[in-house]
Every structure is written in structure tokens, then in C-alpha cells.
Amino acid sequence: MSDNVILVGFMGAGKSSVGRLLARRLGRCFVETDDMITAQEGRSIPDIFAERGEAHFRALEEETVRLLALKSGDVIATGGGLPCRDGRPEALRALGTVVWLRGEFDAVYERAQRAGARPMLAGRGRDEIEALYRAREPYYRQADLTVDTTGINPDQVVAKLLLLLRERSTLSPKGRGPQDEPQPEARRVHQREGRP
Ligand code: S3P
């Protein structure tokens, strides 16, 4: 197992800005899976979707997950759909500590629309995007740690995340807590949702 920090979450969750800040704070390299794909393909994500379709993009993501095994000690921001395949959450957890940047749908949706060209949003209405968000939640929820980003800025998200990462490495001499124990933040989320 390598000691990467892997950020997951829906489009607009803040993975890029939080990842960049976190990497700076930890003195680590910052990597984005979307950048790995565009570098390898020599064209932008919207062009890949337009010219080859979503299925081809998902195949490139699969290959990218295999390449991530070569990384160690990096902060990695994943594309919003990358963790959402059966077996993917486990594959990501084998690469390091997976962190879900969880935001309320409305806030995340608004941010996703504001910044960047996102082919998954094109031609889809709000309800359809919310359905996609809900369908993806069970995959994101399998992260090792969850940070609720509602109403706070990227600096504050990083501060919360650093505390959770420190708590986790203090709890476990190997820098890794027990898999089946929900972390404090996730426990609070589960309680709000009426789950154990
Ligand atoms: C996607 C999210 C995008 C990018 C691609 C597909 C998705 O990344 O990987 O457009 O399926 O949610 P961001 O989450 O960084 O926007």
C-alpha cells in the first residue's frame, strides 16, 4: 500500500483547489487523473467525450487507475466518475487514504456549472444531474475519510482534512486506521442521515 491521499467527490466538490492547497501544505506533489488522461491522449476531456464518447473516456480512467499504482506520497484528485465503478473504491483504497469531499447537492451543482467545461453536465437537466449524484454517493461513501465542505472555503476544508489525517496516523502506528470503523466525520454524516 502506498501513502497517497486520494480525493474523490462529485463535479464541483472542490477536489482540484483543495488538492492543490493540501499538496502545498504537506510538501507533496499534486496529480489530477483528468490531467493524466489529457496528457496521454493529447486532447481535452470535452474533445475526448465528443470524438470518442464516454465509454472510451471510462476505459482511459481504468488505465489511469492502473498507472496510479506507480505513485507514492502524492495528493491525487480524481475525476468525479472515476470511483463509481464496482471494485473501484477498493482499488483506490489500496493506493492510500481516500477522502470524500462531500457537499450538499445544490452547492456542488452550482459550482460545477460555474467553472470548467464539463461534458457530463451538457444536455442534462438539474434532476438528471441530481440522480447521477445520488447514484454515485454509495461509491464515494466507501472513502476512508469524509470531509463535509458545506459552507466552508478550500482553506477551511484543508484545515479539517489535515486534522483528520493526523488523527488517523496517530490512531494507527502504520498510518492507517481500521477499515470497518467509520471515521468521526463520517459518523456524524451517517447520524444526520438516520443511519448507524
Ligand atoms: C466527470 C468529471 C470530470 C471529468 C469528466 C467526467 C464525471 O472531472 O473527469 O468530465 O463523470 O463526473 P471533475 O469531477 O473534476 O469535474
Residues whose N, C-alpha, C, O or C-beta is under 5 A from the ligand:
A	BS01	S3P	G9 F10 M11 G12 D34 I45 T78 G79 G80 G81 R118 P119 M120
